[in-house]
Amino acid sequence: MGSLGSDVAQSMTVFGRKTDEKRAKKNCSEFQMPLHYPRYTKADYESMPEWRIDCLLKEYGLPVMGDAAEKRKFAMGAFLWPSQLK
């Protein structure tokens, strides 16, 4: 009986992890706050390749739509303070 109990507990733990993984994947499209806020300047965003902007926006769960100029403008608006946009 002892081994049956441990098997059940182990399968419940595995099931719980799978549920957490599914929940994490499901919430992937919502806003996420990574550990560090991006520290790029306006000049960094202006010269940043489109693929890097895509990665940055995805990392924060923000929409990745439009052409490179639109994504760049969105990223600057999302991550730069108004005084940095001048």
HTML snippet that shows the backbone in 3Dmol.js (N, CA, C, O; Angstrom):
<script src="https://3Dmol.org/build/3Dmol-min.js"></script>
<div id="view" style="width:600px;height:400px;position:relative"></div>
<script>
const pdb = `
ATOM      1  N   MET A   1       0.827  -1.204   0.000  1.00  0.00           N
ATOM      2  CA  MET A   1       0.000   0.000   0.000  1.00  0.00           C
ATOM      3  C   MET A   1       0.859   1.251   0.000  1.00  0.00           C
ATOM      4  O   MET A   1       0.483   2.266  -0.586  1.00  0.00           O
ATOM      5  N   GLY A   2       2.010   1.183   0.654  1.00  0.00           N
ATOM      6  CA  GLY A   2       2.883   2.347   0.705  1.00  0.00           C
ATOM      7  C   GLY A   2       3.359   2.754  -0.672  1.00  0.00           C
ATOM      8  O   GLY A   2       3.432   3.945  -0.972  1.00  0.00           O
ATOM      9  N   SER A   3       3.689   1.774  -1.528  1.00  0.00           N
ATOM     10  CA  SER A   3       4.184   2.124  -2.857  1.00  0.00           C
ATOM     11  C   SER A   3       3.069   2.700  -3.716  1.00  0.00           C
ATOM     12  O   SER A   3       3.314   3.576  -4.545  1.00  0.00           O
ATOM     13  N   LEU A   4       1.849   2.218  -3.528  1.00  0.00           N
ATOM     14  CA  LEU A   4       0.724   2.753  -4.282  1.00  0.00           C
ATOM     15  C   LEU A   4       0.508   4.223  -3.934  1.00  0.00           C
ATOM     16  O   LEU A   4       0.263   5.046  -4.817  1.00  0.00           O
ATOM     17  N   GLY A   5       0.599   4.547  -2.662  1.00  0.00           N
ATOM     18  CA  GLY A   5       0.431   5.931  -2.235  1.00  0.00           C
ATOM     19  C   GLY A   5       1.484   6.841  -2.835  1.00  0.00           C
ATOM     20  O   GLY A   5       1.176   7.954  -3.262  1.00  0.00           O
ATOM     21  N   SER A   6       2.724   6.378  -2.871  1.00  0.00           N
ATOM     22  CA  SER A   6       3.782   7.218  -3.434  1.00  0.00           C
ATOM     23  C   SER A   6       3.620   7.357  -4.939  1.00  0.00           C
ATOM     24  O   SER A   6       3.934   8.409  -5.497  1.00  0.00           O
ATOM     25  N   ASP A   7       3.126   6.293  -5.621  1.00  0.00           N
ATOM     26  CA  ASP A   7       2.879   6.383  -7.060  1.00  0.00           C
ATOM     27  C   ASP A   7       1.795   7.417  -7.359  1.00  0.00           C
ATOM     28  O   ASP A   7       1.912   8.204  -8.299  1.00  0.00           O
ATOM     29  N   VAL A   8       0.755   7.403  -6.557  1.00  0.00           N
ATOM     30  CA  VAL A   8      -0.338   8.356  -6.746  1.00  0.00           C
ATOM     31  C   VAL A   8       0.162   9.778  -6.490  1.00  0.00           C
ATOM     32  O   VAL A   8      -0.149  10.697  -7.248  1.00  0.00           O
ATOM     33  N   ALA A   9       0.932   9.952  -5.426  1.00  0.00           N
ATOM     34  CA  ALA A   9       1.462  11.278  -5.113  1.00  0.00           C
ATOM     35  C   ALA A   9       2.380  11.766  -6.227  1.00  0.00           C
ATOM     36  O   ALA A   9       2.355  12.940  -6.596  1.00  0.00           O
ATOM     37  N   GLN A  10       3.196  10.846  -6.763  1.00  0.00           N
ATOM     38  CA  GLN A  10       4.114  11.220  -7.837  1.00  0.00           C
ATOM     39  C   GLN A  10       3.341  11.609  -9.094  1.00  0.00           C
ATOM     40  O   GLN A  10       3.677  12.597  -9.748  1.00  0.00           O
ATOM     41  N   SER A  11       2.299  10.834  -9.438  1.00  0.00           N
ATOM     42  CA  SER A  11       1.529  11.162 -10.636  1.00  0.00           C
ATOM     43  C   SER A  11       0.783  12.481 -10.455  1.00  0.00           C
ATOM     44  O   SER A  11       0.613  13.226 -11.420  1.00  0.00           O
ATOM     45  N   MET A  12       0.335  12.782  -9.236  1.00  0.00           N
ATOM     46  CA  MET A  12      -0.332  14.055  -8.985  1.00  0.00           C
ATOM     47  C   MET A  12       0.650  15.213  -9.138  1.00  0.00           C
ATOM     48  O   MET A  12       0.285  16.277  -9.639  1.00  0.00           O
ATOM     49  N   THR A  13       1.894  15.008  -8.707  1.00  0.00           N
ATOM     50  CA  THR A  13       2.906  16.049  -8.851  1.00  0.00           C
ATOM     51  C   THR A  13       3.177  16.309 -10.319  1.00  0.00           C
ATOM     52  O   THR A  13       3.253  17.464 -10.739  1.00  0.00           O
ATOM     53  N   VAL A  14       3.326  15.253 -11.108  1.00  0.00           N
ATOM     54  CA  VAL A  14       3.563  15.399 -12.543  1.00  0.00           C
ATOM     55  C   VAL A  14       2.367  16.081 -13.188  1.00  0.00           C
ATOM     56  O   VAL A  14       2.538  16.979 -14.013  1.00  0.00           O
ATOM     57  N   PHE A  15       1.149  15.664 -12.821  1.00  0.00           N
ATOM     58  CA  PHE A  15      -0.055  16.286 -13.361  1.00  0.00           C
ATOM     59  C   PHE A  15      -0.095  17.766 -13.002  1.00  0.00           C
ATOM     60  O   PHE A  15      -0.453  18.597 -13.837  1.00  0.00           O
ATOM     61  N   GLY A  16       0.267  18.101 -11.771  1.00  0.00           N
ATOM     62  CA  GLY A  16       0.280  19.497 -11.341  1.00  0.00           C
ATOM     63  C   GLY A  16       1.252  20.326 -12.152  1.00  0.00           C
ATOM     64  O   GLY A  16       0.951  21.467 -12.501  1.00  0.00           O
ATOM     65  N   ARG A  17       2.425  19.763 -12.460  1.00  0.00           N
ATOM     66  CA  ARG A  17       3.411  20.476 -13.272  1.00  0.00           C
ATOM     67  C   ARG A  17       2.887  20.695 -14.678  1.00  0.00           C
ATOM     68  O   ARG A  17       3.062  21.771 -15.251  1.00  0.00           O
ATOM     69  N   LYS A  18       2.238  19.670 -15.239  1.00  0.00           N
ATOM     70  CA  LYS A  18       1.691  19.812 -16.590  1.00  0.00           C
ATOM     71  C   LYS A  18       0.624  20.893 -16.615  1.00  0.00           C
ATOM     72  O   LYS A  18       0.546  21.666 -17.570  1.00  0.00           O
ATOM     73  N   THR A  19      -0.194  20.956 -15.581  1.00  0.00           N
ATOM     74  CA  THR A  19      -1.222  21.983 -15.497  1.00  0.00           C
ATOM     75  C   THR A  19      -0.582  23.365 -15.424  1.00  0.00           C
ATOM     76  O   THR A  19      -1.033  24.299 -16.086  1.00  0.00           O
ATOM     77  N   ASP A  20       0.476  23.493 -14.614  1.00  0.00           N
ATOM     78  CA  ASP A  20       1.176  24.776 -14.512  1.00  0.00           C
ATOM     79  C   ASP A  20       1.787  25.173 -15.848  1.00  0.00           C
ATOM     80  O   ASP A  20       1.744  26.345 -16.221  1.00  0.00           O
ATOM     81  N   GLU A  21       2.361  24.203 -16.582  1.00  0.00           N
ATOM     82  CA  GLU A  21       2.952  24.490 -17.884  1.00  0.00           C
ATOM     83  C   GLU A  21       1.885  24.953 -18.867  1.00  0.00           C
ATOM     84  O   GLU A  21       2.101  25.897 -19.626  1.00  0.00           O
ATOM     85  N   LYS A  22       0.726  24.282 -18.852  1.00  0.00           N
ATOM     86  CA  LYS A  22      -0.364  24.686 -19.742  1.00  0.00           C
ATOM     87  C   LYS A  22      -0.833  26.094 -19.390  1.00  0.00           C
ATOM     88  O   LYS A  22      -1.096  26.908 -20.275  1.00  0.00           O
ATOM     89  N   ARG A  23      -0.936  26.375 -18.098  1.00  0.00           N
ATOM     90  CA  ARG A  23      -1.378  27.694 -17.653  1.00  0.00           C
ATOM     91  C   ARG A  23      -0.366  28.755 -18.085  1.00  0.00           C
ATOM     92  O   ARG A  23      -0.752  29.842 -18.515  1.00  0.00           O
ATOM     93  N   ALA A  24       0.914  28.446 -17.973  1.00  0.00           N
ATOM     94  CA  ALA A  24       1.955  29.396 -18.380  1.00  0.00           C
ATOM     95  C   ALA A  24       1.885  29.661 -19.876  1.00  0.00           C
ATOM     96  O   ALA A  24       2.027  30.804 -20.309  1.00  0.00           O
ATOM     97  N   LYS A  25       1.668  28.614 -20.675  1.00  0.00           N
ATOM     98  CA  LYS A  25       1.561  28.795 -22.121  1.00  0.00           C
ATOM     99  C   LYS A  25       0.312  29.590 -22.469  1.00  0.00           C
ATOM    100  O   LYS A  25       0.336  30.426 -23.373  1.00  0.00           O
ATOM    101  N   LYS A  26      -0.776  29.333 -21.757  1.00  0.00           N
ATOM    102  CA  LYS A  26      -2.030  30.031 -22.011  1.00  0.00           C
ATOM    103  C   LYS A  26      -1.880  31.523 -21.708  1.00  0.00           C
ATOM    104  O   LYS A  26      -2.420  32.354 -22.438  1.00  0.00           O
ATOM    105  N   ASN A  27      -1.163  31.872 -20.652  1.00  0.00           N
ATOM    106  CA  ASN A  27      -0.995  33.261 -20.244  1.00  0.00           C
ATOM    107  C   ASN A  27       0.106  33.974 -21.015  1.00  0.00           C
ATOM    108  O   ASN A  27       0.398  35.137 -20.734  1.00  0.00           O
ATOM    109  N   CYS A  28       0.708  33.317 -21.957  1.00  0.00           N
ATOM    110  CA  CYS A  28       1.838  33.880 -22.688  1.00  0.00           C
ATOM    111  C   CYS A  28       1.453  35.147 -23.445  1.00  0.00           C
ATOM    112  O   CYS A  28       2.307  36.004 -23.673  1.00  0.00           O
ATOM    113  N   SER A  29       0.203  35.284 -23.836  1.00  0.00           N
ATOM    114  CA  SER A  29      -0.194  36.446 -24.622  1.00  0.00           C
ATOM    115  C   SER A  29      -0.536  37.651 -23.749  1.00  0.00           C
ATOM    116  O   SER A  29      -0.771  38.740 -24.274  1.00  0.00           O
ATOM    117  N   GLU A  30      -0.568  37.481 -22.445  1.00  0.00           N
ATOM    118  CA  GLU A  30      -0.872  38.584 -21.551  1.00  0.00           C
ATOM    119  C   GLU A  30       0.404  39.333 -21.191  1.00  0.00           C
ATOM    120  O   GLU A  30       1.507  38.818 -21.373  1.00  0.00           O
ATOM    121  N   PHE A  31       0.248  40.551 -20.679  1.00  0.00           N
ATOM    122  CA  PHE A  31       1.409  41.352 -20.300  1.00  0.00           C
ATOM    123  C   PHE A  31       2.221  40.614 -19.249  1.00  0.00           C
ATOM    124  O   PHE A  31       1.672  40.068 -18.292  1.00  0.00           O
ATOM    125  N   GLN A  32       3.526  40.602 -19.438  1.00  0.00           N
ATOM    126  CA  GLN A  32       4.435  39.969 -18.495  1.00  0.00           C
ATOM    127  C   GLN A  32       5.497  40.985 -18.118  1.00  0.00           C
ATOM    128  O   GLN A  32       5.915  41.785 -18.955  1.00  0.00           O
ATOM    129  N   MET A  33       5.928  40.964 -16.894  1.00  0.00           N
ATOM    130  CA  MET A  33       6.981  41.875 -16.472  1.00  0.00           C
ATOM    131  C   MET A  33       8.233  41.073 -16.174  1.00  0.00           C
ATOM    132  O   MET A  33       8.346  40.467 -15.109  1.00  0.00           O
ATOM    133  N   PRO A  34       9.173  41.066 -17.108  1.00  0.00           N
ATOM    134  CA  PRO A  34      10.436  40.387 -16.839  1.00  0.00           C
ATOM    135  C   PRO A  34      11.164  41.032 -15.662  1.00  0.00           C
ATOM    136  O   PRO A  34      10.774  42.093 -15.176  1.00  0.00           O
ATOM    137  N   LEU A  35      12.203  40.383 -15.226  1.00  0.00           N
ATOM    138  CA  LEU A  35      12.938  40.835 -14.057  1.00  0.00           C
ATOM    139  C   LEU A  35      13.499  42.243 -14.226  1.00  0.00           C
ATOM    140  O   LEU A  35      13.475  43.037 -13.285  1.00  0.00           O
ATOM    141  N   HIS A  36      13.998  42.557 -15.408  1.00  0.00           N
ATOM    142  CA  HIS A  36      14.618  43.860 -15.644  1.00  0.00           C
ATOM    143  C   HIS A  36      13.853  44.645 -16.708  1.00  0.00           C
ATOM    144  O   HIS A  36      13.388  44.084 -17.701  1.00  0.00           O
ATOM    145  N   TYR A  37      13.733  45.935 -16.485  1.00  0.00           N
ATOM    146  CA  TYR A  37      13.120  46.840 -17.454  1.00  0.00           C
ATOM    147  C   TYR A  37      14.172  47.155 -18.512  1.00  0.00           C
ATOM    148  O   TYR A  37      15.335  47.360 -18.163  1.00  0.00           O
ATOM    149  N   PRO A  38      13.806  47.202 -19.797  1.00  0.00           N
ATOM    150  CA  PRO A  38      14.825  47.469 -20.826  1.00  0.00           C
ATOM    151  C   PRO A  38      15.447  48.858 -20.659  1.00  0.00           C
ATOM    152  O   PRO A  38      14.754  49.830 -20.357  1.00  0.00           O
ATOM    153  N   ARG A  39      16.745  48.932 -20.859  1.00  0.00           N
ATOM    154  CA  ARG A  39      17.463  50.204 -20.686  1.00  0.00           C
ATOM    155  C   ARG A  39      18.054  50.672 -22.006  1.00  0.00           C
ATOM    156  O   ARG A  39      19.250  50.952 -22.095  1.00  0.00           O
ATOM    157  N   TYR A  40      17.231  50.755 -23.008  1.00  0.00           N
ATOM    158  CA  TYR A  40      17.686  51.236 -24.306  1.00  0.00           C
ATOM    159  C   TYR A  40      17.387  52.724 -24.429  1.00  0.00           C
ATOM    160  O   TYR A  40      16.440  53.228 -23.825  1.00  0.00           O
ATOM    161  N   THR A  41      18.190  53.412 -25.204  1.00  0.00           N
ATOM    162  CA  THR A  41      17.958  54.833 -25.481  1.00  0.00           C
ATOM    163  C   THR A  41      17.148  54.952 -26.768  1.00  0.00           C
ATOM    164  O   THR A  41      16.928  53.970 -27.476  1.00  0.00           O
ATOM    165  N   LYS A  42      16.714  56.163 -27.050  1.00  0.00           N
ATOM    166  CA  LYS A  42      15.980  56.405 -28.291  1.00  0.00           C
ATOM    167  C   LYS A  42      16.846  56.014 -29.489  1.00  0.00           C
ATOM    168  O   LYS A  42      16.351  55.416 -30.444  1.00  0.00           O
ATOM    169  N   ALA A  43      18.120  56.345 -29.442  1.00  0.00           N
ATOM    170  CA  ALA A  43      19.040  55.989 -30.532  1.00  0.00           C
ATOM    171  C   ALA A  43      19.160  54.471 -30.681  1.00  0.00           C
ATOM    172  O   ALA A  43      19.269  53.959 -31.795  1.00  0.00           O
ATOM    173  N   ASP A  44      19.139  53.753 -29.548  1.00  0.00           N
ATOM    174  CA  ASP A  44      19.197  52.285 -29.607  1.00  0.00           C
ATOM    175  C   ASP A  44      17.986  51.730 -30.347  1.00  0.00           C
ATOM    176  O   ASP A  44      18.120  50.858 -31.205  1.00  0.00           O
ATOM    177  N   TYR A  45      16.795  52.243 -30.007  1.00  0.00           N
ATOM    178  CA  TYR A  45      15.580  51.772 -30.676  1.00  0.00           C
ATOM    179  C   TYR A  45      15.593  52.127 -32.161  1.00  0.00           C
ATOM    180  O   TYR A  45      15.164  51.330 -32.996  1.00  0.00           O
ATOM    181  N   GLU A  46      16.079  53.308 -32.486  1.00  0.00           N
ATOM    182  CA  GLU A  46      16.097  53.741 -33.885  1.00  0.00           C
ATOM    183  C   GLU A  46      17.023  52.892 -34.749  1.00  0.00           C
ATOM    184  O   GLU A  46      16.786  52.742 -35.947  1.00  0.00           O
ATOM    185  N   SER A  47      18.073  52.336 -34.154  1.00  0.00           N
ATOM    186  CA  SER A  47      19.010  51.506 -34.921  1.00  0.00           C
ATOM    187  C   SER A  47      18.807  50.008 -34.698  1.00  0.00           C
ATOM    188  O   SER A  47      19.498  49.193 -35.309  1.00  0.00           O
ATOM    189  N   MET A  48      17.869  49.641 -33.832  1.00  0.00           N
ATOM    190  CA  MET A  48      17.635  48.238 -33.489  1.00  0.00           C
ATOM    191  C   MET A  48      17.013  47.496 -34.673  1.00  0.00           C
ATOM    192  O   MET A  48      16.077  47.997 -35.296  1.00  0.00           O
ATOM    193  N   PRO A  49      17.535  46.294 -34.987  1.00  0.00           N
ATOM    194  CA  PRO A  49      16.926  45.516 -36.075  1.00  0.00           C
ATOM    195  C   PRO A  49      15.510  45.062 -35.696  1.00  0.00           C
ATOM    196  O   PRO A  49      15.185  44.903 -34.520  1.00  0.00           O
ATOM    197  N   GLU A  50      14.695  44.861 -36.706  1.00  0.00           N
ATOM    198  CA  GLU A  50      13.289  44.509 -36.471  1.00  0.00           C
ATOM    199  C   GLU A  50      13.146  43.238 -35.642  1.00  0.00           C
ATOM    200  O   GLU A  50      12.277  43.163 -34.774  1.00  0.00           O
ATOM    201  N   TRP A  51      13.989  42.238 -35.897  1.00  0.00           N
ATOM    202  CA  TRP A  51      13.866  40.977 -35.155  1.00  0.00           C
ATOM    203  C   TRP A  51      14.099  41.194 -33.662  1.00  0.00           C
ATOM    204  O   TRP A  51      13.486  40.514 -32.838  1.00  0.00           O
ATOM    205  N   ARG A  52      14.977  42.132 -33.304  1.00  0.00           N
ATOM    206  CA  ARG A  52      15.259  42.398 -31.890  1.00  0.00           C
ATOM    207  C   ARG A  52      14.081  43.111 -31.240  1.00  0.00           C
ATOM    208  O   ARG A  52      13.750  42.843 -30.085  1.00  0.00           O
ATOM    209  N   ILE A  53      13.453  44.013 -31.974  1.00  0.00           N
ATOM    210  CA  ILE A  53      12.256  44.689 -31.457  1.00  0.00           C
ATOM    211  C   ILE A  53      11.149  43.658 -31.236  1.00  0.00           C
ATOM    212  O   ILE A  53      10.455  43.694 -30.220  1.00  0.00           O
ATOM    213  N   ASP A  54      10.986  42.733 -32.195  1.00  0.00           N
ATOM    214  CA  ASP A  54       9.992  41.665 -32.054  1.00  0.00           C
ATOM    215  C   ASP A  54      10.236  40.867 -30.780  1.00  0.00           C
ATOM    216  O   ASP A  54       9.306  40.610 -30.016  1.00  0.00           O
ATOM    217  N   CYS A  55      11.487  40.478 -30.552  1.00  0.00           N
ATOM    218  CA  CYS A  55      11.833  39.697 -29.355  1.00  0.00           C
ATOM    219  C   CYS A  55      11.530  40.476 -28.080  1.00  0.00           C
ATOM    220  O   CYS A  55      10.995  39.920 -27.121  1.00  0.00           O
ATOM    221  N   LEU A  56      11.869  41.746 -28.071  1.00  0.00           N
ATOM    222  CA  LEU A  56      11.642  42.582 -26.898  1.00  0.00           C
ATOM    223  C   LEU A  56      10.149  42.702 -26.591  1.00  0.00           C
ATOM    224  O   LEU A  56       9.732  42.555 -25.442  1.00  0.00           O
ATOM    225  N   LEU A  57       9.355  42.967 -27.615  1.00  0.00           N
ATOM    226  CA  LEU A  57       7.910  43.093 -27.411  1.00  0.00           C
ATOM    227  C   LEU A  57       7.303  41.772 -26.957  1.00  0.00           C
ATOM    228  O   LEU A  57       6.453  41.758 -26.066  1.00  0.00           O
ATOM    229  N   LYS A  58       7.726  40.666 -27.555  1.00  0.00           N
ATOM    230  CA  LYS A  58       7.218  39.352 -27.150  1.00  0.00           C
ATOM    231  C   LYS A  58       7.598  39.038 -25.712  1.00  0.00           C
ATOM    232  O   LYS A  58       6.805  38.458 -24.971  1.00  0.00           O
ATOM    233  N   GLU A  59       8.804  39.417 -25.313  1.00  0.00           N
ATOM    234  CA  GLU A  59       9.278  39.157 -23.956  1.00  0.00           C
ATOM    235  C   GLU A  59       8.364  39.805 -22.920  1.00  0.00           C
ATOM    236  O   GLU A  59       8.182  39.266 -21.829  1.00  0.00           O
ATOM    237  N   TYR A  60       7.796  40.946 -23.255  1.00  0.00           N
ATOM    238  CA  TYR A  60       6.901  41.658 -22.345  1.00  0.00           C
ATOM    239  C   TYR A  60       5.427  41.362 -22.624  1.00  0.00           C
ATOM    240  O   TYR A  60       4.547  41.956 -22.002  1.00  0.00           O
ATOM    241  N   GLY A  61       5.154  40.443 -23.560  1.00  0.00           N
ATOM    242  CA  GLY A  61       3.776  40.080 -23.859  1.00  0.00           C
ATOM    243  C   GLY A  61       3.014  41.168 -24.587  1.00  0.00           C
ATOM    244  O   GLY A  61       1.787  41.221 -24.515  1.00  0.00           O
ATOM    245  N   LEU A  62       3.728  42.036 -25.287  1.00  0.00           N
ATOM    246  CA  LEU A  62       3.094  43.136 -26.019  1.00  0.00           C
ATOM    247  C   LEU A  62       2.870  42.740 -27.474  1.00  0.00           C
ATOM    248  O   LEU A  62       3.566  41.862 -27.985  1.00  0.00           O
ATOM    249  N   PRO A  63       1.909  43.372 -28.149  1.00  0.00           N
ATOM    250  CA  PRO A  63       1.612  42.996 -29.536  1.00  0.00           C
ATOM    251  C   PRO A  63       2.773  43.289 -30.482  1.00  0.00           C
ATOM    252  O   PRO A  63       3.452  44.310 -30.371  1.00  0.00           O
ATOM    253  N   VAL A  64       2.977  42.367 -31.410  1.00  0.00           N
ATOM    254  CA  VAL A  64       4.036  42.510 -32.417  1.00  0.00           C
ATOM    255  C   VAL A  64       3.342  42.592 -33.766  1.00  0.00           C
ATOM    256  O   VAL A  64       3.278  41.610 -34.506  1.00  0.00           O
ATOM    257  N   MET A  65       2.820  43.783 -34.081  1.00  0.00           N
ATOM    258  CA  MET A  65       2.081  43.969 -35.330  1.00  0.00           C
ATOM    259  C   MET A  65       2.592  45.212 -36.031  1.00  0.00           C
ATOM    260  O   MET A  65       3.103  46.135 -35.396  1.00  0.00           O
ATOM    261  N   GLY A  66       2.448  45.227 -37.346  1.00  0.00           N
ATOM    262  CA  GLY A  66       2.845  46.384 -38.128  1.00  0.00           C
ATOM    263  C   GLY A  66       4.217  46.219 -38.742  1.00  0.00           C
ATOM    264  O   GLY A  66       4.867  45.183 -38.599  1.00  0.00           O
ATOM    265  N   ASP A  67       4.640  47.261 -39.426  1.00  0.00           N
ATOM    266  CA  ASP A  67       5.967  47.214 -40.046  1.00  0.00           C
ATOM    267  C   ASP A  67       7.019  47.633 -39.014  1.00  0.00           C
ATOM    268  O   ASP A  67       6.694  47.947 -37.869  1.00  0.00           O
ATOM    269  N   ALA A  68       8.267  47.631 -39.435  1.00  0.00           N
ATOM    270  CA  ALA A  68       9.370  47.920 -38.511  1.00  0.00           C
ATOM    271  C   ALA A  68       9.234  49.302 -37.875  1.00  0.00           C
ATOM    272  O   ALA A  68       9.490  49.464 -36.682  1.00  0.00           O
ATOM    273  N   ALA A  69       8.833  50.297 -38.664  1.00  0.00           N
ATOM    274  CA  ALA A  69       8.697  51.660 -38.132  1.00  0.00           C
ATOM    275  C   ALA A  69       7.608  51.734 -37.059  1.00  0.00           C
ATOM    276  O   ALA A  69       7.782  52.407 -36.043  1.00  0.00           O
ATOM    277  N   GLU A  70       6.487  51.044 -37.284  1.00  0.00           N
ATOM    278  CA  GLU A  70       5.396  51.051 -36.306  1.00  0.00           C
ATOM    279  C   GLU A  70       5.811  50.341 -35.020  1.00  0.00           C
ATOM    280  O   GLU A  70       5.520  50.815 -33.921  1.00  0.00           O
ATOM    281  N   LYS A  71       6.493  49.199 -35.161  1.00  0.00           N
ATOM    282  CA  LYS A  71       6.966  48.460 -33.980  1.00  0.00           C
ATOM    283  C   LYS A  71       7.970  49.291 -33.197  1.00  0.00           C
ATOM    284  O   LYS A  71       7.931  49.327 -31.967  1.00  0.00           O
ATOM    285  N   ARG A  72       8.863  49.954 -33.907  1.00  0.00           N
ATOM    286  CA  ARG A  72       9.887  50.789 -33.274  1.00  0.00           C
ATOM    287  C   ARG A  72       9.221  51.918 -32.484  1.00  0.00           C
ATOM    288  O   ARG A  72       9.589  52.186 -31.340  1.00  0.00           O
ATOM    289  N   LYS A  73       8.239  52.577 -33.105  1.00  0.00           N
ATOM    290  CA  LYS A  73       7.524  53.676 -32.447  1.00  0.00           C
ATOM    291  C   LYS A  73       6.771  53.164 -31.216  1.00  0.00           C
ATOM    292  O   LYS A  73       6.758  53.819 -30.174  1.00  0.00           O
ATOM    293  N   PHE A  74       6.146  51.990 -31.343  1.00  0.00           N
ATOM    294  CA  PHE A  74       5.414  51.403 -30.220  1.00  0.00           C
ATOM    295  C   PHE A  74       6.365  51.077 -29.072  1.00  0.00           C
ATOM    296  O   PHE A  74       6.070  51.372 -27.914  1.00  0.00           O
ATOM    297  N   ALA A  75       7.506  50.468 -29.393  1.00  0.00           N
ATOM    298  CA  ALA A  75       8.481  50.104 -28.357  1.00  0.00           C
ATOM    299  C   ALA A  75       9.008  51.345 -27.637  1.00  0.00           C
ATOM    300  O   ALA A  75       9.149  51.344 -26.414  1.00  0.00           O
ATOM    301  N   MET A  76       9.294  52.394 -28.393  1.00  0.00           N
ATOM    302  CA  MET A  76       9.784  53.626 -27.765  1.00  0.00           C
ATOM    303  C   MET A  76       8.712  54.230 -26.860  1.00  0.00           C
ATOM    304  O   MET A  76       9.018  54.723 -25.774  1.00  0.00           O
ATOM    305  N   GLY A  77       7.460  54.193 -27.304  1.00  0.00           N
ATOM    306  CA  GLY A  77       6.370  54.710 -26.484  1.00  0.00           C
ATOM    307  C   GLY A  77       6.137  53.885 -25.235  1.00  0.00           C
ATOM    308  O   GLY A  77       5.746  54.418 -24.197  1.00  0.00           O
ATOM    309  N   ALA A  78       6.377  52.581 -25.332  1.00  0.00           N
ATOM    310  CA  ALA A  78       6.147  51.693 -24.197  1.00  0.00           C
ATOM    311  C   ALA A  78       7.279  51.742 -23.173  1.00  0.00           C
ATOM    312  O   ALA A  78       7.032  51.631 -21.972  1.00  0.00           O
ATOM    313  N   PHE A  79       8.510  51.905 -23.635  1.00  0.00           N
ATOM    314  CA  PHE A  79       9.649  51.731 -22.736  1.00  0.00           C
ATOM    315  C   PHE A  79      10.444  52.998 -22.421  1.00  0.00           C
ATOM    316  O   PHE A  79      11.267  52.986 -21.505  1.00  0.00           O
ATOM    317  N   LEU A  80      10.223  54.074 -23.146  1.00  0.00           N
ATOM    318  CA  LEU A  80      10.964  55.306 -22.867  1.00  0.00           C
ATOM    319  C   LEU A  80      10.082  56.293 -22.104  1.00  0.00           C
ATOM    320  O   LEU A  80       8.873  56.355 -22.324  1.00  0.00           O
ATOM    321  N   TRP A  81      10.690  57.056 -21.214  1.00  0.00           N
ATOM    322  CA  TRP A  81       9.976  58.120 -20.528  1.00  0.00           C
ATOM    323  C   TRP A  81       9.738  59.245 -21.525  1.00  0.00           C
ATOM    324  O   TRP A  81      10.512  59.390 -22.471  1.00  0.00           O
ATOM    325  N   PRO A  82       8.686  60.048 -21.342  1.00  0.00           N
ATOM    326  CA  PRO A  82       8.409  61.142 -22.288  1.00  0.00           C
ATOM    327  C   PRO A  82       9.609  62.069 -22.505  1.00  0.00           C
ATOM    328  O   PRO A  82       9.827  62.549 -23.617  1.00  0.00           O
ATOM    329  N   SER A  83      10.373  62.318 -21.465  1.00  0.00           N
ATOM    330  CA  SER A  83      11.543  63.193 -21.607  1.00  0.00           C
ATOM    331  C   SER A  83      12.617  62.570 -22.497  1.00  0.00           C
ATOM    332  O   SER A  83      13.445  63.289 -23.057  1.00  0.00           O
ATOM    333  N   GLN A  84      12.614  61.239 -22.634  1.00  0.00           N
ATOM    334  CA  GLN A  84      13.596  60.557 -23.473  1.00  0.00           C
ATOM    335  C   GLN A  84      13.182  60.533 -24.942  1.00  0.00           C
ATOM    336  O   GLN A  84      14.003  60.228 -25.808  1.00  0.00           O
ATOM    337  N   LEU A  85      11.933  60.848 -25.231  1.00  0.00           N
ATOM    338  CA  LEU A  85      11.440  60.810 -26.606  1.00  0.00           C
ATOM    339  C   LEU A  85      11.818  62.056 -27.399  1.00  0.00           C
ATOM    340  O   LEU A  85      11.698  62.066 -28.624  1.00  0.00           O
ATOM    341  N   LYS A  86      12.264  63.091 -26.729  1.00  0.00           N
ATOM    342  CA  LYS A  86      12.588  64.360 -27.399  1.00  0.00           C
ATOM    343  C   LYS A  86      13.880  64.267 -28.158  1.00  0.00           C
ATOM    344  O   LYS A  86      14.302  65.242 -28.780  1.00  0.00           O
TER     345      LYS A  86
END
`;
const viewer = $3Dmol.createViewer("view");
viewer.addModel(pdb, "pdb");
viewer.setStyle({}, {cartoon: {color: "spectrum"}});
viewer.zoomTo();
viewer.render();
</script>
